[in-house]
Amino acid sequence: MKHQPICCPLCLQTTHDEPWLVETRKYLQGREHYNCQRCKLVFVPEKFHVSDDEALAIYDQHDNKPNDPGYRKFLSRAAEPVLRLLPKGSQGIDFGSGPGPTLSIMLNESGMHCLDYDIFYANIPERLQQNYDFITSTEVFEHLPQPRQVLDQLVPLLNAGGLLVIMTQRPKTIERYQKWNYILDPTHITFFRDETFQWIATHWEIELIELHKDVAVFRKA
């Protein structure tokens, strides 16, 4: 059976490969997952994406509060490299801050100056028209239908020596991927692998300086 060409939303490589995985769960409507042979991104094609209204309804159910110690501990994995590698007073933005912005509060409490941006909850376009010493994005990149466009937008905003901190879970093998609960969320459509982050570093000429369990840290030369 001949498959229609599918374009990777990150590197734009076109593939005719069979899907890496087809979801059999009824509510996911048999959506397909492809593994890009160039940048190793795993992605769900656009025809299986939920609408913005449907996505927002799901995001509104998130019960993330700034005073939740567990949530703060979770986000501290993204805050830690910023606080360790940059001086106090550094200027930054939390991209995709969500309905209950918390990371920016944590960073501001620690002596940084961090703004929020979110296309649904803090859509202030002028904040994406200035430069920053750091950009954080926690549990956002797996929701992006067009990660290339987002990186094209964010990387130029970084000052020299600035940090881009991306927090997202990564698939390791197809065997583990097929049993991975992370893919059950219908708004999770883009999955980055170790090789994907290396490709990003090369393409956008930013150094991948740290790669932790679910956090990638890039530095602009």
Buried (B, 14 or more C-beta within 10 A) or exposed (E): EEEEEBBBBBBEEEBEEEBBBEBEEEEBEEBBBBBBEBBBBBBBBEEBBBEEEEBBEEBEEEEBEBEBEEBBEBBEBBBBBBBEBBEEEBBBBBBBBBBBBBBBBBBEEEEBBBBBBBEBBBEEEEBBEEEBBBBBBBBBBBBBBEBBEBBEEBBEBBEEEBBBBBBBBBBEEEEEBEEBEEBEEBBBBBBBBBBBBBBBBEBBEBEBEBBEEBBBBBBBE
